Amino acid sequence: WWIDRHYNRLGAKAVYGFVQGDPFPHTPDLFARLDDTTVGFRPLSPSEPFRSTGNGAPHHAGVPVAACHERWFGEPMAAEVEFWPGGQFLVDGASLLRHPRGFYRRIYDDLMVRDGLEPWAAERLWPAMFAEERVRG
């Protein structure tokens, strides 16, 4: 939602932070992790990355990670993706601007119309969304 609403005001050299309403259970030292020198995607979680299969296993089986990956990116997902719990991260504006505004609008609309576990799939796919090698055209 925020990316879609503010897309036209994103600065390529700015750094944007995305956190939950109560970010501290996932990132107790959140304020120490914030900086304005991030390039690309940087998770704010203090933990090592988790791995997820296309159905959310082993942590949350039933999350439609592969289905969302295919809908959002237009291609099948690899066997596993790496993600950080809590879905909290920093990302630079240039990485956000690699996708057109409509890309974010489609994901937001998809998350709002489905009554399921798509938000947990998004948590697993944030790193892929901002990976430089994924973006085409």
N, CA, C and O atoms as a GROMACS GRO file, in nm:
protein
  548
    1TRP      N    1   0.082  -0.119   0.000
    1TRP     CA    2   0.000   0.000   0.000
    1TRP      C    3   0.087   0.125   0.000
    1TRP      O    4   0.065   0.216  -0.080
    2TRP      N    5   0.186   0.130   0.090
    2TRP     CA    6   0.267   0.250   0.101
    2TRP      C    7   0.344   0.276  -0.028
    2TRP      O    8   0.351   0.390  -0.073
    3ILE      N    9   0.402   0.173  -0.086
    3ILE     CA   10   0.479   0.192  -0.209
    3ILE      C   11   0.389   0.246  -0.319
    3ILE      O   12   0.427   0.340  -0.389
    4ASP      N   13   0.272   0.189  -0.334
    4ASP     CA   14   0.179   0.234  -0.438
    4ASP      C   15   0.140   0.380  -0.415
    4ASP      O   16   0.141   0.460  -0.509
    5ARG      N   17   0.107   0.415  -0.293
    5ARG     CA   18   0.060   0.551  -0.262
    5ARG      C   19   0.170   0.657  -0.276
    5ARG      O   20   0.140   0.772  -0.308
    6HIS      N   21   0.294   0.619  -0.253
    6HIS     CA   22   0.404   0.717  -0.252
    6HIS      C   23   0.500   0.700  -0.370
    6HIS      O   24   0.606   0.763  -0.372
    7TYR      N   25   0.465   0.616  -0.464
    7TYR     CA   26   0.556   0.580  -0.572
    7TYR      C   27   0.615   0.703  -0.642
    7TYR      O   28   0.736   0.708  -0.667
    8ASN      N   29   0.532   0.800  -0.675
    8ASN     CA   30   0.578   0.917  -0.750
    8ASN      C   31   0.670   1.009  -0.669
    8ASN      O   32   0.731   1.100  -0.725
    9ARG      N   33   0.681   0.985  -0.541
    9ARG     CA   34   0.768   1.066  -0.456
    9ARG      C   35   0.892   0.989  -0.407
    9ARG      O   36   0.969   1.042  -0.326
   10LEU      N   37   0.911   0.867  -0.453
   10LEU     CA   38   1.027   0.789  -0.410
   10LEU      C   39   1.156   0.849  -0.465
   10LEU      O   40   1.163   0.888  -0.582
   11GLY      N   41   1.255   0.857  -0.381
   11GLY     CA   42   1.386   0.906  -0.425
   11GLY      C   43   1.479   0.788  -0.447
   11GLY      O   44   1.491   0.700  -0.362
   12ALA      N   45   1.545   0.786  -0.560
   12ALA     CA   46   1.633   0.673  -0.595
   12ALA      C   47   1.745   0.655  -0.493
   12ALA      O   48   1.790   0.543  -0.471
   13LYS      N   49   1.792   0.763  -0.432
   13LYS     CA   50   1.904   0.754  -0.337
   13LYS      C   51   1.857   0.745  -0.192
   13LYS      O   52   1.939   0.731  -0.101
   14ALA      N   53   1.727   0.753  -0.169
   14ALA     CA   54   1.674   0.745  -0.033
   14ALA      C   55   1.668   0.599   0.012
   14ALA      O   56   1.674   0.508  -0.070
   15VAL      N   57   1.658   0.580   0.142
   15VAL     CA   58   1.643   0.446   0.201
   15VAL      C   59   1.510   0.444   0.275
   15VAL      O   60   1.478   0.536   0.350
   16TYR      N   61   1.433   0.338   0.253
   16TYR     CA   62   1.300   0.324   0.311
   16TYR      C   63   1.296   0.202   0.403
   16TYR      O   64   1.348   0.096   0.369
   17GLY      N   65   1.235   0.219   0.518
   17GLY     CA   66   1.222   0.110   0.613
   17GLY      C   67   1.080   0.060   0.618
   17GLY      O   68   0.985   0.139   0.619
   18PHE      N   69   1.063  -0.070   0.621
   18PHE     CA   70   0.932  -0.134   0.630
   18PHE      C   71   0.933  -0.224   0.753
   18PHE      O   72   1.012  -0.318   0.762
   19VAL      N   73   0.845  -0.195   0.847
   19VAL     CA   74   0.836  -0.270   0.971
   19VAL      C   75   0.690  -0.296   1.005
   19VAL      O   76   0.600  -0.236   0.948
   20GLN      N   77   0.669  -0.386   1.097
   20GLN     CA   78   0.535  -0.416   1.145
   20GLN      C   79   0.491  -0.310   1.244
   20GLN      O   80   0.572  -0.228   1.289
   21GLY      N   81   0.362  -0.310   1.279
   21GLY     CA   82   0.309  -0.216   1.377
   21GLY      C   83   0.377  -0.229   1.512
   21GLY      O   84   0.394  -0.129   1.582
   22ASP      N   85   0.416  -0.349   1.548
   22ASP     CA   86   0.492  -0.374   1.670
   22ASP      C   87   0.618  -0.449   1.629
   22ASP      O   88   0.622  -0.572   1.636
   23PRO      N   89   0.721  -0.377   1.586
   23PRO     CA   90   0.838  -0.443   1.525
   23PRO      C   91   0.932  -0.511   1.622
   23PRO      O   92   1.013  -0.594   1.581
   24PHE      N   93   0.925  -0.478   1.751
   24PHE     CA   94   1.028  -0.520   1.844
   24PHE      C   95   1.031  -0.669   1.878
   24PHE      O   96   1.139  -0.719   1.908
   25PRO      N   97   0.921  -0.743   1.876
   25PRO     CA   98   0.934  -0.888   1.900
   25PRO      C   99   1.024  -0.958   1.798
   25PRO      O  100   1.095  -1.053   1.832
   26HIS      N  101   1.023  -0.911   1.673
   26HIS     CA  102   1.108  -0.971   1.570
   26HIS      C  103   1.247  -0.906   1.567
   26HIS      O  104   1.344  -0.971   1.530
   27THR      N  105   1.255  -0.779   1.604
   27THR     CA  106   1.382  -0.706   1.596
   27THR      C  107   1.397  -0.618   1.721
   27THR      O  108   1.371  -0.498   1.714
   28PRO      N  109   1.438  -0.677   1.833
   28PRO     CA  110   1.449  -0.599   1.957
   28PRO      C  111   1.542  -0.478   1.946
   28PRO      O  112   1.519  -0.376   2.010
   29ASP      N  113   1.646  -0.490   1.864
   29ASP     CA  114   1.743  -0.380   1.848
   29ASP      C  115   1.718  -0.301   1.720
   29ASP      O  116   1.812  -0.256   1.654
   30LEU      N  117   1.591  -0.283   1.684
   30LEU     CA  118   1.553  -0.219   1.559
   30LEU      C  119   1.626  -0.086   1.536
   30LEU      O  120   1.683  -0.065   1.429
   31PHE      N  121   1.624   0.002   1.634
   31PHE     CA  122   1.682   0.135   1.613
   31PHE      C  123   1.831   0.128   1.582
   31PHE      O  124   1.882   0.210   1.505
   32ALA      N  125   1.901   0.034   1.638
   32ALA     CA  126   2.044   0.019   1.610
   32ALA      C  127   2.068  -0.033   1.468
   32ALA      O  128   2.177  -0.014   1.414
   33ARG      N  129   1.970  -0.097   1.409
   33ARG     CA  130   1.985  -0.155   1.275
   33ARG      C  131   1.949  -0.057   1.163
   33ARG      O  132   1.978  -0.084   1.046
   34LEU      N  133   1.886   0.054   1.197
   34LEU     CA  134   1.846   0.150   1.095
   34LEU      C  135   1.964   0.234   1.051
   34LEU      O  136   2.042   0.282   1.134
   35ASP      N  137   1.978   0.253   0.921
   35ASP     CA  138   2.080   0.343   0.868
   35ASP      C  139   2.035   0.392   0.732
   35ASP      O  140   1.940   0.340   0.673
   36ASP      N  141   2.104   0.492   0.682
   36ASP     CA  142   2.066   0.547   0.553
   36ASP      C  143   2.168   0.515   0.444
   36ASP      O  144   2.176   0.584   0.343
   37THR      N  145   2.247   0.410   0.467
   37THR     CA  146   2.348   0.372   0.368
   37THR      C  147   2.314   0.241   0.297
   37THR      O  148   2.395   0.189   0.220
   38THR      N  149   2.196   0.187   0.323
   38THR     CA  150   2.157   0.061   0.261
   38THR      C  151   2.151   0.075   0.109
   38THR      O  152   2.099   0.174   0.056
   39VAL      N  153   2.204  -0.024   0.040
   39VAL     CA  154   2.192  -0.034  -0.104
   39VAL      C  155   2.126  -0.167  -0.131
   39VAL      O  156   2.172  -0.270  -0.083
   40GLY      N  157   2.017  -0.165  -0.208
   40GLY     CA  158   1.943  -0.287  -0.233
   40GLY      C  159   1.852  -0.321  -0.116
   40GLY      O  160   1.797  -0.232  -0.052
   41PHE      N  161   1.837  -0.448  -0.089
   41PHE     CA  162   1.750  -0.500   0.016
   41PHE      C  163   1.834  -0.542   0.134
   41PHE      O  164   1.934  -0.612   0.118
   42ARG      N  165   1.794  -0.501   0.255
   42ARG     CA  166   1.864  -0.546   0.376
   42ARG      C  167   1.763  -0.580   0.484
   42ARG      O  168   1.689  -0.492   0.529
   43PRO      N  169   1.759  -0.706   0.525
   43PRO     CA  170   1.665  -0.745   0.631
   43PRO      C  171   1.703  -0.679   0.763
   43PRO      O  172   1.821  -0.654   0.790
   44LEU      N  173   1.602  -0.652   0.845
   44LEU     CA  174   1.626  -0.595   0.977
   44LEU      C  175   1.626  -0.700   1.087
   44LEU      O  176   1.655  -0.669   1.203
   45SER      N  177   1.593  -0.822   1.053
   45SER     CA  178   1.587  -0.929   1.151
   45SER      C  179   1.727  -0.966   1.200
   45SER      O  180   1.820  -0.975   1.119
   46PRO      N  181   1.743  -0.986   1.331
   46PRO     CA  182   1.874  -1.028   1.382
   46PRO      C  183   1.904  -1.176   1.359
   46PRO      O  184   2.015  -1.221   1.384
   47SER      N  185   1.805  -1.250   1.312
   47SER     CA  186   1.826  -1.395   1.295
   47SER      C  187   1.892  -1.426   1.162
   47SER      O  188   1.899  -1.342   1.072
   48GLU      N  189   1.939  -1.547   1.151
   48GLU     CA  190   1.986  -1.599   1.024
   48GLU      C  191   1.864  -1.620   0.935
   48GLU      O  192   1.753  -1.634   0.986
   49PRO      N  193   1.881  -1.620   0.804
   49PRO     CA  194   1.765  -1.641   0.717
   49PRO      C  195   1.704  -1.779   0.734
   49PRO      O  196   1.773  -1.876   0.765
   50PHE      N  197   1.574  -1.786   0.712
   50PHE     CA  198   1.502  -1.911   0.707
   50PHE      C  199   1.490  -1.950   0.560
   50PHE      O  200   1.520  -1.871   0.471
   51ARG      N  201   1.448  -2.073   0.537
   51ARG     CA  202   1.420  -2.120   0.401
   51ARG      C  203   1.275  -2.165   0.396
   51ARG      O  204   1.220  -2.215   0.494
   52SER      N  205   1.216  -2.145   0.282
   52SER     CA  206   1.076  -2.184   0.263
   52SER      C  207   1.060  -2.254   0.129
   52SER      O  208   1.116  -2.212   0.028
   53THR      N  209   0.982  -2.360   0.130
   53THR     CA  210   0.945  -2.426   0.005
   53THR      C  211   0.825  -2.352  -0.053
   53THR      O  212   0.777  -2.255   0.004
   54GLY      N  213   0.779  -2.398  -0.165
   54GLY     CA  214   0.666  -2.335  -0.232
   54GLY      C  215   0.536  -2.341  -0.156
   54GLY      O  216   0.443  -2.266  -0.188
   55ASN      N  217   0.526  -2.428  -0.057
   55ASN     CA  218   0.403  -2.433   0.023
   55ASN      C  219   0.426  -2.381   0.165
   55ASN      O  220   0.344  -2.405   0.254
   56GLY      N  221   0.537  -2.310   0.188
   56GLY     CA  222   0.562  -2.250   0.318
   56GLY      C  223   0.635  -2.337   0.417
   56GLY      O  224   0.675  -2.288   0.523
   57ALA      N  225   0.654  -2.465   0.386
   57ALA     CA  226   0.725  -2.554   0.478
   57ALA      C  227   0.872  -2.516   0.480
   57ALA      O  228   0.922  -2.460   0.383
   58PRO      N  229   0.943  -2.544   0.585
   58PRO     CA  230   0.902  -2.623   0.700
   58PRO      C  231   0.838  -2.540   0.812
   58PRO      O  232   0.786  -2.598   0.907
   59HIS      N  233   0.840  -2.409   0.803
   59HIS     CA  234   0.792  -2.327   0.914
   59HIS      C  235   0.642  -2.310   0.919
   59HIS      O  236   0.583  -2.313   1.027
   60HIS      N  237   0.578  -2.292   0.806
   60HIS     CA  238   0.433  -2.272   0.802
   60HIS      C  239   0.376  -2.336   0.676
   60HIS      O  240   0.345  -2.267   0.579
   61ALA      N  241   0.362  -2.467   0.678
   61ALA     CA  242   0.306  -2.537   0.562
   61ALA      C  243   0.166  -2.483   0.534
   61ALA      O  244   0.089  -2.457   0.626
   62GLY      N  245   0.135  -2.467   0.408
   62GLY     CA  246   0.006  -2.415   0.367
   62GLY      C  247   0.011  -2.273   0.313
   62GLY      O  248  -0.088  -2.225   0.257
   63VAL      N  249   0.124  -2.205   0.329
   63VAL     CA  250   0.139  -2.069   0.275
   63VAL      C  251   0.166  -2.081   0.125
   63VAL      O  252   0.258  -2.152   0.085
   64PRO      N  253   0.087  -2.012   0.041
   64PRO     CA  254   0.098  -2.029  -0.105
   64PRO      C  255   0.215  -1.950  -0.167
   64PRO      O  256   0.194  -1.864  -0.252
   65VAL      N  257   0.335  -1.981  -0.124
   65VAL     CA  258   0.453  -1.906  -0.170
   65VAL      C  259   0.473  -1.923  -0.320
   65VAL      O  260   0.489  -1.824  -0.392
   66ALA      N  261   0.471  -2.046  -0.369
   66ALA     CA  262   0.495  -2.071  -0.512
   66ALA      C  263   0.384  -2.010  -0.597
   66ALA      O  264   0.413  -1.953  -0.703
   67ALA      N  265   0.260  -2.021  -0.554
   67ALA     CA  266   0.149  -1.965  -0.631
   67ALA      C  267   0.160  -1.814  -0.640
   67ALA      O  268   0.138  -1.756  -0.747
   68CYS      N  269   0.194  -1.749  -0.529
   68CYS     CA  270   0.210  -1.603  -0.530
   68CYS      C  271   0.331  -1.563  -0.615
   68CYS      O  272   0.325  -1.466  -0.690
   69HIS      N  273   0.439  -1.639  -0.604
   69HIS     CA  274   0.557  -1.610  -0.685
   69HIS      C  275   0.521  -1.612  -0.833
   69HIS      O  276   0.558  -1.521  -0.907
   70GLU      N  277   0.450  -1.712  -0.874
   70GLU     CA  278   0.413  -1.723  -1.016
   70GLU      C  279   0.318  -1.610  -1.058
   70GLU      O  280   0.334  -1.553  -1.166
   71ARG      N  281   0.219  -1.577  -0.975
   71ARG     CA  282   0.126  -1.468  -1.007
   71ARG      C  283   0.198  -1.334  -1.014
   71ARG      O  284   0.175  -1.255  -1.105
   72TRP      N  285   0.285  -1.308  -0.919
   72TRP     CA  286   0.347  -1.176  -0.907
   72TRP      C  287   0.465  -1.157  -1.001
   72TRP      O  288   0.484  -1.048  -1.055
   73PHE      N  289   0.545  -1.262  -1.020
   73PHE     CA  290   0.666  -1.248  -1.103
   73PHE      C  291   0.650  -1.310  -1.241
   73PHE      O  292   0.734  -1.288  -1.329
   74GLY      N  293   0.543  -1.386  -1.262
   74GLY     CA  294   0.520  -1.445  -1.393
   74GLY      C  295   0.613  -1.559  -1.428
   74GLY      O  296   0.634  -1.590  -1.545
   75GLU      N  297   0.669  -1.623  -1.326
   75GLU     CA  298   0.758  -1.737  -1.350
   75GLU      C  299   0.754  -1.830  -1.230
   75GLU      O  300   0.723  -1.787  -1.119
   76PRO      N  301   0.786  -1.958  -1.251
   76PRO     CA  302   0.787  -2.052  -1.138
   76PRO      C  303   0.896  -2.016  -1.036
   76PRO      O  304   0.998  -1.955  -1.070
   77MET      N  305   0.871  -2.053  -0.914
   77MET     CA  306   0.964  -2.030  -0.805
   77MET      C  307   1.070  -2.140  -0.804
   77MET      O  308   1.043  -2.253  -0.845
   78ALA      N  309   1.189  -2.108  -0.757
   78ALA     CA  310   1.291  -2.210  -0.733
   78ALA      C  311   1.240  -2.304  -0.624
   78ALA      O  312   1.136  -2.278  -0.564
   79ALA      N  313   1.310  -2.410  -0.599
   79ALA     CA  314   1.266  -2.508  -0.500
   79ALA      C  315   1.247  -2.446  -0.362
   79ALA      O  316   1.158  -2.486  -0.287
   80GLU      N  317   1.332  -2.348  -0.327
   80GLU     CA  318   1.323  -2.280  -0.198
   80GLU      C  319   1.357  -2.133  -0.215
   80GLU      O  320   1.425  -2.093  -0.309
   81VAL      N  321   1.307  -2.053  -0.122
   81VAL     CA  322   1.348  -1.914  -0.113
   81VAL      C  323   1.400  -1.888   0.028
   81VAL      O  324   1.360  -1.954   0.123
   82GLU      N  325   1.488  -1.790   0.038
   82GLU     CA  326   1.543  -1.749   0.166
   82GLU      C  327   1.466  -1.625   0.211
   82GLU      O  328   1.438  -1.536   0.130
   83PHE      N  329   1.434  -1.618   0.341
   83PHE     CA  330   1.363  -1.501   0.393
   83PHE      C  331   1.398  -1.483   0.540
   83PHE      O  332   1.456  -1.572   0.603
   84TRP      N  333   1.363  -1.368   0.593
   84TRP     CA  334   1.389  -1.337   0.733
   84TRP      C  335   1.255  -1.319   0.802
   84TRP      O  336   1.168  -1.250   0.750
   85PRO      N  337   1.237  -1.380   0.918
   85PRO     CA  338   1.108  -1.371   0.987
   85PRO      C  339   1.074  -1.228   1.024
   85PRO      O  340   1.161  -1.148   1.060
   86GLY      N  341   0.946  -1.197   1.015
   86GLY     CA  342   0.896  -1.065   1.050
   86GLY      C  343   0.876  -0.975   0.930
   86GLY      O  344   0.801  -0.878   0.938
   87GLY      N  345   0.941  -1.004   0.819
   87GLY     CA  346   0.922  -0.924   0.698
   87GLY      C  347   0.961  -0.778   0.715
   87GLY      O  348   0.902  -0.691   0.651
   88GLN      N  349   1.059  -0.750   0.800
   88GLN     CA  350   1.102  -0.613   0.823
   88GLN      C  351   1.235  -0.591   0.752
   88GLN      O  352   1.326  -0.673   0.762
   89PHE      N  353   1.244  -0.479   0.680
   89PHE     CA  354   1.363  -0.459   0.598
   89PHE      C  355   1.382  -0.313   0.562
   89PHE      O  356   1.293  -0.230   0.578
   90LEU      N  357   1.502  -0.284   0.514
   90LEU     CA  358   1.535  -0.157   0.451
   90LEU      C  359   1.555  -0.185   0.303
   90LEU      O  360   1.603  -0.292   0.265
   91VAL      N  361   1.520  -0.090   0.220
   91VAL     CA  362   1.543  -0.103   0.077
   91VAL      C  363   1.566   0.037   0.020
   91VAL      O  364   1.499   0.133   0.060
   92ASP      N  365   1.658   0.047  -0.072
   92ASP     CA  366   1.683   0.178  -0.131
   92ASP      C  367   1.580   0.209  -0.239
   92ASP      O  368   1.518   0.119  -0.296
   93GLY      N  369   1.564   0.336  -0.265
   93GLY     CA  370   1.465   0.380  -0.363
   93GLY      C  371   1.490   0.328  -0.502
   93GLY      O  372   1.395   0.297  -0.575
   94ALA      N  373   1.616   0.316  -0.542
   94ALA     CA  374   1.646   0.264  -0.675
   94ALA      C  375   1.591   0.123  -0.691
   94ALA      O  376   1.540   0.088  -0.797
   95SER      N  377   1.601   0.042  -0.586
   95SER     CA  378   1.547  -0.094  -0.593
   95SER      C  379   1.395  -0.092  -0.601
   95SER      O  380   1.336  -0.172  -0.674
   96LEU      N  381   1.332  -0.003  -0.527
   96LEU     CA  382   1.186   0.009  -0.535
   96LEU      C  383   1.142   0.052  -0.674
   96LEU      O  384   1.041   0.004  -0.726
   97LEU      N  385   1.216   0.143  -0.734
   97LEU     CA  386   1.179   0.198  -0.864
   97LEU      C  387   1.208   0.106  -0.982
   97LEU      O  388   1.171   0.137  -1.095
   98ARG      N  389   1.275  -0.007  -0.958
   98ARG     CA  390   1.299  -0.102  -1.067
   98ARG      C  391   1.169  -0.161  -1.120
   98ARG      O  392   1.160  -0.200  -1.237
   99HIS      N  393   1.069  -0.168  -1.033
   99HIS     CA  394   0.937  -0.218  -1.076
   99HIS      C  395   0.846  -0.098  -1.101
   99HIS      O  396   0.856   0.002  -1.030
  100PRO      N  397   0.760  -0.108  -1.200
  100PRO     CA  398   0.663   0.001  -1.221
  100PRO      C  399   0.558   0.002  -1.109
  100PRO      O  400   0.537  -0.098  -1.040
  101ARG      N  401   0.494   0.115  -1.092
  101ARG     CA  402   0.393   0.130  -0.988
  101ARG      C  403   0.285   0.021  -1.000
  101ARG      O  404   0.240  -0.031  -0.898
  102GLY      N  405   0.246  -0.014  -1.119
  102GLY     CA  406   0.142  -0.115  -1.139
  102GLY      C  407   0.178  -0.251  -1.081
  102GLY      O  408   0.089  -0.325  -1.039
  103PHE      N  409   0.305  -0.284  -1.077
  103PHE     CA  410   0.351  -0.409  -1.016
  103PHE      C  411   0.309  -0.414  -0.870
  103PHE      O  412   0.253  -0.513  -0.824
  104TYR      N  413   0.336  -0.307  -0.796
  104TYR     CA  414   0.301  -0.302  -0.654
  104TYR      C  415   0.150  -0.297  -0.635
  104TYR      O  416   0.097  -0.356  -0.541
  105ARG      N  417   0.080  -0.227  -0.724
  105ARG     CA  418  -0.066  -0.219  -0.716
  105ARG      C  419  -0.126  -0.358  -0.731
  105ARG      O  420  -0.218  -0.394  -0.658
  106ARG      N  421  -0.076  -0.438  -0.826
  106ARG     CA  422  -0.130  -0.574  -0.847
  106ARG      C  423  -0.109  -0.660  -0.722
  106ARG      O  424  -0.198  -0.735  -0.684
  107ILE      N  425   0.007  -0.649  -0.660
  107ILE     CA  426   0.032  -0.728  -0.539
  107ILE      C  427  -0.058  -0.682  -0.426
  107ILE      O  428  -0.117  -0.765  -0.357
  108TYR      N  429  -0.069  -0.553  -0.408
  108TYR     CA  430  -0.157  -0.499  -0.304
  108TYR      C  431  -0.301  -0.545  -0.326
  108TYR      O  432  -0.367  -0.591  -0.233
  109ASP      N  433  -0.350  -0.533  -0.448
  109ASP     CA  434  -0.487  -0.577  -0.479
  109ASP      C  435  -0.503  -0.726  -0.451
  109ASP      O  436  -0.604  -0.769  -0.395
  110ASP      N  437  -0.404  -0.804  -0.489
  110ASP     CA  438  -0.409  -0.949  -0.465
  110ASP      C  439  -0.415  -0.978  -0.315
  110ASP      O  440  -0.492  -1.064  -0.272
  111LEU      N  441  -0.336  -0.909  -0.237
  111LEU     CA  442  -0.337  -0.930  -0.092
  111LEU      C  443  -0.470  -0.891  -0.029
  111LEU      O  444  -0.512  -0.951   0.070
  112MET      N  445  -0.536  -0.790  -0.084
  112MET     CA  446  -0.660  -0.741  -0.025
  112MET      C  447  -0.782  -0.823  -0.064
  112MET      O  448  -0.878  -0.830   0.014
  113VAL      N  449  -0.782  -0.886  -0.180
  113VAL     CA  450  -0.901  -0.959  -0.224
  113VAL      C  451  -0.901  -1.105  -0.182
  113VAL      O  452  -1.006  -1.168  -0.179
  114ARG      N  453  -0.787  -1.158  -0.149
  114ARG     CA  454  -0.782  -1.298  -0.108
  114ARG      C  455  -0.794  -1.308   0.043
  114ARG      O  456  -0.746  -1.221   0.116
  115ASP      N  457  -0.859  -1.412   0.087
  115ASP     CA  458  -0.879  -1.432   0.230
  115ASP      C  459  -0.798  -1.554   0.272
  115ASP      O  460  -0.852  -1.661   0.299
  116GLY      N  461  -0.667  -1.534   0.278
  116GLY     CA  462  -0.582  -1.649   0.307
  116GLY      C  463  -0.448  -1.607   0.363
  116GLY      O  464  -0.438  -1.512   0.441
  117LEU      N  465  -0.346  -1.680   0.323
  117LEU     CA  466  -0.213  -1.664   0.381
  117LEU      C  467  -0.117  -1.588   0.289
  117LEU      O  468   0.005  -1.596   0.306
  118GLU      N  469  -0.171  -1.515   0.191
  118GLU     CA  470  -0.087  -1.441   0.098
  118GLU      C  471   0.007  -1.342   0.167
  118GLU      O  472   0.120  -1.325   0.121
  119PRO      N  473  -0.035  -1.273   0.276
  119PRO     CA  474   0.061  -1.184   0.342
  119PRO      C  475   0.186  -1.258   0.392
  119PRO      O  476   0.295  -1.200   0.392
  120TRP      N  477   0.172  -1.382   0.434
  120TRP     CA  478   0.288  -1.460   0.478
  120TRP      C  479   0.371  -1.503   0.358
  120TRP      O  480   0.492  -1.520   0.371
  121ALA      N  481   0.308  -1.520   0.243
  121ALA     CA  482   0.385  -1.546   0.121
  121ALA      C  483   0.465  -1.422   0.084
  121ALA      O  484   0.581  -1.432   0.044
  122ALA      N  485   0.404  -1.304   0.097
  122ALA     CA  486   0.476  -1.179   0.067
  122ALA      C  487   0.599  -1.166   0.156
  122ALA      O  488   0.705  -1.124   0.109
  123GLU      N  489   0.586  -1.202   0.283
  123GLU     CA  490   0.700  -1.197   0.374
  123GLU      C  491   0.816  -1.279   0.319
  123GLU      O  492   0.932  -1.239   0.331
  124ARG      N  493   0.786  -1.393   0.260
  124ARG     CA  494   0.890  -1.480   0.208
  124ARG      C  495   0.944  -1.431   0.074
  124ARG      O  496   1.054  -1.469   0.033
  125LEU      N  497   0.868  -1.346   0.005
  125LEU     CA  498   0.908  -1.303  -0.128
  125LEU      C  499   0.964  -1.162  -0.135
  125LEU      O  500   1.005  -1.118  -0.242
  126TRP      N  501   0.966  -1.089  -0.023
  126TRP     CA  502   1.027  -0.954  -0.027
  126TRP      C  503   1.169  -0.958  -0.081
  126TRP      O  504   1.203  -0.877  -0.167
  127PRO      N  505   1.255  -1.048  -0.034
  127PRO     CA  506   1.392  -1.048  -0.087
  127PRO      C  507   1.396  -1.068  -0.239
  127PRO      O  508   1.474  -1.003  -0.308
  128ALA      N  509   1.314  -1.158  -0.290
  128ALA     CA  510   1.310  -1.182  -0.434
  128ALA      C  511   1.257  -1.061  -0.510
  128ALA      O  512   1.300  -1.033  -0.622
  129MET      N  513   1.164  -0.989  -0.448
  129MET     CA  514   1.103  -0.874  -0.514
  129MET      C  515   1.206  -0.765  -0.543
  129MET      O  516   1.198  -0.697  -0.645
  130PHE      N  517   1.302  -0.749  -0.453
  130PHE     CA  518   1.397  -0.640  -0.469
  130PHE      C  519   1.534  -0.686  -0.516
  130PHE      O  520   1.628  -0.606  -0.522
  131ALA      N  521   1.547  -0.814  -0.551
  131ALA     CA  522   1.674  -0.865  -0.603
  131ALA      C  523   1.698  -0.807  -0.742
  131ALA      O  524   1.611  -0.816  -0.829
  132GLU      N  525   1.812  -0.749  -0.762
  132GLU     CA  526   1.843  -0.683  -0.888
  132GLU      C  527   1.834  -0.777  -1.009
  132GLU      O  528   1.788  -0.737  -1.115
  133GLU      N  529   1.878  -0.902  -0.992
  133GLU     CA  530   1.880  -0.994  -1.106
  133GLU      C  531   1.741  -1.040  -1.148
  133GLU      O  532   1.724  -1.089  -1.260
  134ARG      N  533   1.640  -1.026  -1.060
  134ARG     CA  534   1.506  -1.068  -1.093
  134ARG      C  535   1.436  -0.972  -1.189
  134ARG      O  536   1.360  -1.014  -1.276
  135VAL      N  537   1.464  -0.845  -1.174
  135VAL     CA  538   1.392  -0.742  -1.248
  135VAL      C  539   1.429  -0.748  -1.396
  135VAL      O  540   1.547  -0.755  -1.432
  136ARG      N  541   1.329  -0.746  -1.479
  136ARG     CA  542   1.350  -0.751  -1.624
  136ARG      C  543   1.291  -0.626  -1.688
  136ARG      O  544   1.203  -0.560  -1.633
  137GLY      N  545   1.344  -0.595  -1.805
  137GLY     CA  546   1.287  -0.489  -1.889
  137GLY      C  547   1.281  -0.362  -1.825
  137GLY      O  548   1.235  -0.264  -1.885
   0.00000   0.00000   0.00000
